Amino acid sequence: MPLLLSWQSTTQAFIEPLGNGETLTMVRIPAGSFQMGSPEQESGRDEDEGPVHRVELQEFLMASTPITQAQWREVAGWSPPLGETWPQILHLEPSIFQAGHTRHGEGESETQELPVERITWEEAMEFCRRLSRRTGRHYTLPSEAQWEYACRAGGTGVYGFGATLTAELATLRWPTAVVDGPRALEDQQTSPVRLHPANAWGLHDMHGNLWEWCLDHWHSSYRGAPQDGSAWINHGAPSSADRVVRGGAWSDPASDARSACRYRLPPQSREPAIVGLRVVCVPGGAEIESKPLVVWIDDHHDNNRSERSALEAEGMRVVLADSDNDVLGLLASESVDLLISDMSRHQDPEAGLKLLKRLRAAPERPPVMFYVGAQNANLAEQAKLMGANAVVTSPTDLLAAVRAALAPQKAGLNRLRQVKGKLL
């Protein structure tokens, strides 16, 4: 397995080969802190950009450009590992601005370097999952804090380039542009990803061209926001809960491309030609991400405390969920390694079977295990026929069954830790 990165003082970048000559350039974003949000006097500011607060971040890698149509096409066409299927289909050509539907700039003959611009949050996450699965590295969408920190590139101005933007610096709706008429898409569109200069940290198109998905759920202010640069996730939120987009699109005014500007969209939204993605790679994964994630569904959180403690002592991260909806929301935002539930919950003796039915439609389905006080042979048999990993009744059997279920994930995590040890 190739090393994730040994930082080179000359380039500060890592080239990820995708196949067929396509690559992904990942730029080092240094550790540091910044003031996130916008001051009240900033022109164009919205209330959701405050309060301004200090955020401290560890270093990470970020794609130097939004994902292009060529990069997307390559990853979307990857075959899954032998015996597996991809959780979600990715269309090879999701963009509007393609051959026959776009104009070319001087010297351009194709659309390979145009960004994908009609992507849902769920498709963006699937793109990251495939990168992670293929490379053994932890690719994901940036947290909102990571995105703004990288956009500012050590500066404190309204934009990463200072107090103002010009047409030479970003693809946006400038005063001469027409975006509302019947020929709008012919008069203006996305531009090739390296058309404009990079910011001080080597990132192109952080302002304009298209909105970029972030990992975070939408919050109307920063009150209570994480201060470590991590994504602000509402565990238990429905899968339809809005996510954050950043950067502004080709059809937006410059005020929408400010470093602090933020917007919300449903994760299933497929906005026409204005939303794409940029990926990050967390070197080695944060420590919390290096632990297998076990979600324990229980309508009484005082139950099974000792069993959960035993799992945590084994090096697992255990998260409590109240309901199936909580679980489905969590699956949309995190990689869950194992689900544990009682067969009976909320006075419904078949709650476990209903969970298995609902999981059939989930993009990802982790192993499911039932931990029951008194085993019903009929329900246990139905659960196993529906794909349950195990039905157990004793703490000893539970620990052994969990170890067996997590064995493949643990092997992968050990390989990831070996990469982490060589990273810096």
C-alpha positions as CSV (number, residue, x, y, z in Angstrom):
1,M,0.0,0.0,0.0
2,P,1.5,3.4,-0.9
3,L,2.3,5.8,1.9
4,L,-0.3,8.5,2.5
5,L,2.3,11.3,2.5
6,S,5.8,12.2,3.6
7,W,5.7,15.9,3.5
8,Q,8.0,17.3,0.8
9,S,9.3,20.8,1.7
10,T,9.2,21.8,-2.0
11,T,5.7,20.7,-3.1
12,Q,3.7,20.2,0.1
13,A,1.4,18.0,-2.0
14,F,0.4,14.4,-2.6
15,I,-0.7,13.0,-5.9
16,E,-3.3,10.3,-5.7
17,P,-3.5,8.2,-8.9
18,L,-7.1,7.4,-10.0
19,G,-6.3,5.4,-13.1
20,N,-6.2,6.0,-16.9
21,G,-3.9,8.9,-16.3
22,E,-6.2,10.8,-14.0
23,T,-4.9,12.0,-10.7
24,L,-6.0,13.9,-7.6
25,T,-3.7,16.6,-6.2
26,M,-4.0,16.9,-2.4
27,V,-2.4,20.0,-0.9
28,R,-1.2,20.1,2.7
29,I,-3.2,22.5,4.9
30,P,-1.1,23.3,7.9
31,A,-2.2,23.1,11.5
32,G,-3.3,26.4,13.1
33,S,-6.1,28.5,14.4
34,F,-8.3,31.2,12.9
35,Q,-11.4,33.4,13.7
36,M,-14.3,31.6,12.0
37,G,-17.3,33.7,10.8
38,S,-17.8,37.3,9.8
39,P,-17.9,40.5,11.9
40,E,-21.1,42.4,12.1
41,Q,-19.8,45.2,9.9
42,E,-18.9,43.0,7.0
43,S,-20.9,44.0,3.9
44,G,-23.2,41.2,2.7
45,R,-23.1,39.4,6.0
46,D,-25.9,37.2,7.2
47,E,-26.8,36.4,10.9
48,D,-25.9,32.8,10.4
49,E,-22.2,33.7,10.0
50,G,-21.8,34.5,13.7
51,P,-20.8,34.7,16.4
52,V,-17.1,34.9,15.3
53,H,-15.2,32.3,17.3
54,R,-11.7,30.8,17.4
55,V,-11.2,27.4,16.0
56,E,-8.0,25.3,16.3
57,L,-7.3,22.7,13.6
58,Q,-4.9,19.9,13.0
59,E,-3.3,19.6,9.6
60,F,-5.0,17.8,6.8
61,L,-4.9,17.4,3.0
62,M,-7.4,19.2,0.7
63,A,-8.0,18.7,-3.0
64,S,-6.4,21.6,-4.9
65,T,-9.5,22.0,-7.1
66,P,-13.1,21.0,-7.0
67,I,-13.6,17.5,-8.4
68,T,-13.5,17.6,-12.2
69,Q,-15.7,15.8,-14.6
70,A,-12.7,13.6,-15.6
71,Q,-11.9,12.7,-12.0
72,W,-15.6,11.9,-11.3
73,R,-15.9,9.8,-14.4
74,E,-12.9,7.7,-13.4
75,V,-14.0,7.0,-9.8
76,A,-17.7,6.5,-10.8
77,G,-16.5,3.8,-13.2
78,W,-14.5,1.9,-10.7
79,S,-15.5,-1.7,-10.1
80,P,-16.2,-2.7,-6.5
81,P,-13.9,-5.1,-4.7
82,L,-14.5,-8.8,-5.5
83,G,-17.7,-10.0,-3.8
84,E,-18.9,-6.5,-2.9
85,T,-21.2,-3.9,-4.4
86,W,-21.0,-0.1,-4.1
87,P,-23.7,1.2,-1.7
88,Q,-24.8,3.8,-4.2
89,I,-24.7,4.2,-8.0
90,L,-22.7,7.1,-9.4
91,H,-23.7,8.3,-12.8
92,L,-20.7,8.8,-15.1
93,E,-22.0,12.1,-16.6
94,P,-24.0,14.0,-13.9
95,S,-23.1,17.5,-15.2
96,I,-25.1,19.9,-17.3
97,F,-22.1,21.6,-18.9
98,Q,-20.9,18.9,-21.2
99,A,-20.1,18.5,-24.8
100,G,-22.9,19.9,-26.9
101,H,-24.3,21.9,-23.9
102,T,-21.3,24.2,-23.1
103,R,-19.1,26.7,-24.8
104,H,-15.3,26.4,-24.7
105,G,-12.8,29.1,-23.9
106,E,-9.9,29.9,-26.1
107,G,-7.8,26.8,-26.7
108,E,-10.3,24.4,-25.1
109,S,-11.7,21.5,-27.0
110,E,-13.4,19.4,-24.2
111,T,-14.9,19.6,-20.7
112,Q,-12.5,17.4,-18.8
113,E,-11.3,20.2,-16.5
114,L,-14.8,21.6,-15.8
115,P,-16.0,20.7,-12.3
116,V,-18.9,18.3,-11.8
117,E,-21.8,20.6,-10.8
118,R,-25.0,18.6,-10.3
119,I,-24.1,16.4,-7.3
120,T,-26.1,15.5,-4.3
121,W,-24.5,15.3,-0.8
122,E,-25.2,11.6,-0.8
123,E,-23.3,11.1,-4.1
124,A,-20.5,13.3,-2.8
125,M,-20.2,11.0,0.2
126,E,-20.2,7.9,-2.0
127,F,-17.4,9.4,-4.0
128,C,-15.4,9.8,-0.8
129,R,-16.2,6.2,0.3
130,R,-14.9,4.8,-2.9
131,L,-11.7,6.8,-2.6
132,S,-11.3,5.6,0.9
133,R,-12.1,2.0,0.1
134,R,-9.7,1.9,-2.9
135,T,-6.7,3.7,-1.3
136,G,-7.0,2.7,2.4
137,R,-6.9,6.4,3.3
138,H,-9.6,8.5,5.0
139,Y,-11.2,10.6,2.4
140,T,-14.3,12.7,3.2
141,L,-15.9,16.0,2.7
142,P,-14.4,19.0,4.6
143,S,-15.9,20.2,7.8
144,E,-17.3,23.7,7.5
145,A,-14.4,24.9,9.7
146,Q,-11.8,23.1,7.5
147,W,-13.3,24.7,4.4
148,E,-13.3,28.3,5.7
149,Y,-9.8,27.9,7.3
150,A,-8.4,26.6,3.9
151,C,-10.3,29.3,2.0
152,R,-8.8,32.1,4.1
153,A,-5.3,30.6,3.7
154,G,-4.0,32.5,6.7
155,G,-5.6,35.8,5.8
156,T,-8.3,37.7,7.6
157,G,-9.9,39.6,4.8
158,V,-13.4,39.2,3.3
159,Y,-11.9,36.9,0.6
160,G,-8.8,34.8,0.5
161,F,-7.3,37.3,-1.8
162,G,-8.1,40.3,0.4
163,A,-10.9,42.8,0.6
164,T,-12.3,42.4,-3.0
165,L,-12.6,40.0,-5.9
166,T,-12.3,40.6,-9.6
167,A,-13.2,38.6,-12.7
168,E,-9.6,37.6,-13.0
169,L,-9.8,35.9,-9.6
170,A,-13.1,34.0,-9.7
171,T,-16.0,32.8,-11.9
172,L,-19.0,34.6,-10.5
173,R,-21.9,36.8,-11.7
174,W,-20.3,40.1,-12.5
175,P,-22.4,43.1,-13.3
176,T,-22.2,42.5,-17.0
177,A,-23.4,38.9,-16.8
178,V,-26.8,37.7,-17.8
179,V,-28.2,34.9,-15.6
180,D,-32.0,35.3,-15.7
181,G,-32.8,35.2,-19.5
182,P,-33.6,32.2,-21.6
183,R,-30.0,32.1,-22.9
184,A,-28.5,32.3,-19.4
185,L,-26.6,29.0,-19.6
186,E,-25.1,30.1,-22.9
187,D,-24.0,33.4,-21.5
188,Q,-22.3,32.2,-18.4
189,Q,-21.2,28.8,-16.9
190,T,-18.6,27.1,-14.9
191,S,-14.9,27.5,-15.9
192,P,-12.0,25.1,-16.0
193,V,-10.8,24.5,-12.4
194,R,-7.3,26.0,-12.8
195,L,-8.4,29.0,-14.9
196,H,-8.0,31.4,-11.9
197,P,-5.0,31.8,-9.6
198,A,-4.7,29.6,-6.5
199,N,-4.8,31.1,-3.0
200,A,-1.8,31.3,-0.7
201,W,-2.1,27.6,0.2
202,G,-2.4,26.3,-3.4
203,L,-6.2,26.0,-3.6
204,H,-8.1,27.0,-6.8
205,D,-11.8,28.1,-7.0
206,M,-12.4,28.5,-3.3
207,H,-14.4,31.6,-4.4
208,G,-17.0,31.1,-7.1
209,N,-17.4,28.5,-9.9
210,L,-19.7,26.3,-7.8
211,W,-21.0,25.6,-4.3
212,E,-19.1,22.8,-2.5
213,W,-20.7,20.4,-0.1
214,C,-19.4,20.3,3.5
215,L,-19.9,17.4,6.0
216,D,-21.8,19.4,8.6
217,H,-25.5,19.6,9.3
218,W,-26.9,23.1,8.9
219,H,-27.0,25.3,12.1
220,S,-28.5,28.8,12.1
221,S,-25.6,30.1,14.1
222,Y,-22.2,29.1,15.6
223,R,-23.4,29.0,19.2
224,G,-22.3,25.6,20.5
225,A,-20.1,24.8,17.4
226,P,-17.0,22.6,17.8
227,Q,-13.8,24.5,18.3
228,D,-11.5,21.8,17.1
229,G,-12.3,22.0,13.4
230,S,-14.5,18.8,13.4
231,A,-17.8,18.7,11.5
232,W,-20.9,19.7,13.5
233,I,-23.1,16.6,13.1
234,N,-26.6,16.2,14.7
235,H,-26.6,12.6,15.7
236,G,-30.1,11.2,15.2
237,A,-31.1,13.8,12.6
238,P,-33.2,12.5,9.8
239,S,-31.4,11.7,6.5
240,S,-33.2,14.6,4.9
241,A,-31.7,17.2,7.3
242,D,-30.0,20.1,5.5
243,R,-26.2,20.2,5.0
244,V,-23.9,23.1,4.4
245,V,-22.5,24.3,1.1
246,R,-19.7,26.9,0.7
247,G,-18.0,29.0,-1.9
248,G,-20.7,30.5,-4.2
249,A,-21.5,29.5,-7.8
250,W,-20.9,31.0,-11.2
251,S,-24.4,32.5,-11.1
252,D,-24.0,34.2,-7.8
253,P,-22.8,37.7,-6.9
254,A,-19.4,38.1,-5.2
255,S,-21.0,38.6,-1.8
256,D,-22.1,35.0,-1.9
257,A,-18.5,33.9,-2.4
258,R,-17.1,35.6,0.7
259,S,-14.9,33.3,2.9
260,A,-17.6,33.3,5.7
261,C,-20.7,33.0,3.5
262,R,-22.6,29.8,4.0
263,Y,-25.8,28.3,2.6
264,R,-28.0,25.3,3.3
265,L,-29.4,22.5,1.0
266,P,-31.2,19.2,1.5
267,P,-28.7,16.3,1.0
268,Q,-30.8,14.9,-1.8
269,S,-30.8,18.2,-3.6
270,R,-29.6,18.2,-7.2
271,E,-29.4,21.9,-7.9
272,P,-28.9,22.6,-11.7
273,A,-25.3,23.2,-12.5
274,I,-24.2,24.9,-9.2
275,V,-23.2,22.3,-6.6
276,G,-20.1,20.1,-6.6
277,L,-17.5,18.9,-4.1
278,R,-14.0,19.1,-3.0
279,V,-12.5,16.3,-0.8
280,V,-10.2,16.3,2.2
281,C,-8.0,13.5,3.5
282,V,-7.3,13.4,7.3
283,P,-3.8,12.0,7.7
284,G,-4.2,8.6,9.3
285,G,-7.7,9.5,10.5
286,A,-8.3,11.2,13.8
287,E,-8.0,9.0,16.9
288,I,-11.7,8.8,17.3
289,E,-12.0,7.7,13.7
290,S,-9.5,4.9,14.2
291,K,-11.8,3.1,16.7
292,P,-14.6,0.9,15.3
293,L,-17.9,2.7,15.7
294,V,-20.6,0.6,17.4
295,V,-24.2,2.0,17.5
296,W,-26.3,0.6,20.3
297,I,-30.0,1.1,19.9
298,D,-31.9,1.2,23.2
299,D,-35.1,2.9,24.4
300,H,-33.7,2.8,28.0
301,H,-30.2,4.2,28.2
302,D,-29.7,2.9,31.7
303,N,-29.8,-0.7,30.4
304,N,-26.6,-2.6,29.5
305,R,-24.2,-0.1,30.9
306,S,-21.6,-2.7,31.8
307,E,-21.8,-4.4,28.4
308,R,-21.2,-1.0,26.7
309,S,-18.3,-0.3,29.0
310,A,-16.8,-3.7,28.2
311,L,-16.9,-2.8,24.5
312,E,-15.3,0.6,25.1
313,A,-12.6,-1.2,27.1
314,E,-11.9,-3.3,24.0
315,G,-11.1,-0.1,22.1
316,M,-14.5,0.5,20.5
317,R,-16.5,3.8,20.2
318,V,-20.0,3.2,21.4
319,V,-22.8,5.6,20.5
320,L,-26.3,5.3,21.9
321,A,-29.4,5.7,19.6
322,D,-33.0,5.9,20.6
323,S,-34.7,4.8,17.5
324,D,-34.4,3.4,13.9
325,N,-34.6,7.0,12.6
326,D,-31.6,8.0,14.7
327,V,-29.7,5.1,13.2
328,L,-30.6,6.0,9.6
329,G,-29.6,9.6,10.2
330,L,-26.3,8.5,11.6
331,L,-25.6,6.1,8.7
332,A,-25.9,9.1,6.4
333,S,-23.0,10.9,8.0
334,E,-20.7,8.3,9.6
335,S,-19.2,5.0,8.8
336,V,-20.8,2.6,11.3
337,D,-19.1,-0.7,11.9
338,L,-21.8,-2.5,13.9
339,L,-25.4,-2.1,15.1
340,I,-26.6,-3.7,18.3
341,S,-30.2,-3.7,19.3
342,D,-32.7,-5.5,21.5
343,M,-35.3,-7.4,19.5
344,S,-38.0,-5.7,21.4
345,R,-38.1,-1.9,21.8
346,H,-40.8,0.6,22.7
347,Q,-43.2,-2.3,23.6
348,D,-42.9,-3.7,20.1
349,P,-41.6,-7.3,20.1
350,E,-40.7,-7.2,16.4
351,A,-38.9,-3.9,16.4
352,G,-35.7,-5.7,15.5
353,L,-37.2,-7.3,12.4
354,K,-38.6,-3.9,11.3
355,L,-35.1,-2.4,11.7
356,L,-33.7,-5.0,9.4
357,K,-36.4,-4.3,6.8
358,R,-35.6,-0.5,6.9
359,L,-31.9,-1.1,6.5
360,R,-32.4,-2.8,3.2
361,A,-33.0,0.6,1.6
362,A,-30.0,2.3,3.4
363,P,-27.0,3.2,1.3
364,E,-24.8,1.3,3.7
365,R,-25.8,-1.6,5.9
366,P,-23.4,-2.5,8.7
367,P,-23.6,-5.9,10.5
368,V,-26.6,-6.1,12.8
369,M,-26.6,-8.0,16.1
370,F,-29.4,-8.5,18.6
371,Y,-28.7,-8.7,22.4
372,V,-31.8,-10.0,24.0
373,G,-32.7,-10.8,27.6
374,A,-34.8,-13.8,26.7
375,Q,-34.4,-15.3,23.3
376,N,-37.5,-16.1,21.2
377,A,-36.5,-18.9,18.9
378,N,-39.0,-17.9,16.2
379,L,-37.9,-14.3,16.1
380,A,-34.2,-15.2,16.3
381,E,-34.6,-17.5,13.3
382,Q,-36.4,-14.8,11.3
383,A,-33.7,-12.3,12.2
384,K,-31.0,-14.6,10.9
385,L,-32.9,-15.3,7.7
386,M,-33.1,-11.6,7.2
387,G,-29.4,-11.2,7.5
388,A,-28.8,-10.5,11.3
389,N,-25.2,-11.3,12.2
390,A,-26.1,-12.9,15.5
391,V,-28.7,-13.1,18.3
392,V,-27.1,-13.5,21.7
393,T,-28.2,-13.4,25.4
394,S,-25.1,-13.3,27.6
395,P,-22.4,-10.7,28.0
396,T,-19.7,-13.3,27.3
397,D,-21.4,-14.3,24.1
398,L,-21.9,-10.7,23.2
399,L,-18.2,-9.8,23.4
400,A,-17.2,-12.8,21.4
401,A,-19.8,-12.1,18.7
402,V,-18.8,-8.4,18.5
403,R,-15.1,-9.4,18.1
404,A,-15.9,-11.8,15.3
405,A,-18.2,-9.2,13.5
406,L,-15.5,-6.5,13.7
407,A,-12.5,-8.7,12.7
408,P,-12.5,-7.5,9.1
409,Q,-12.8,-3.9,10.1
410,K,-10.1,-4.3,12.7
411,A,-7.7,-5.7,10.1
412,G,-8.3,-2.6,7.9
413,L,-7.8,-0.2,10.8
414,N,-4.5,-1.9,11.7
415,R,-3.3,-1.3,8.1
416,L,-4.4,2.4,8.4
417,R,-2.5,2.8,11.7
418,Q,0.6,1.5,10.0
419,V,0.2,4.2,7.3
420,K,-0.4,6.8,10.1
421,G,2.9,5.9,11.8
422,K,4.8,6.7,8.6
423,L,2.9,9.9,7.8
424,L,4.8,12.6,9.5
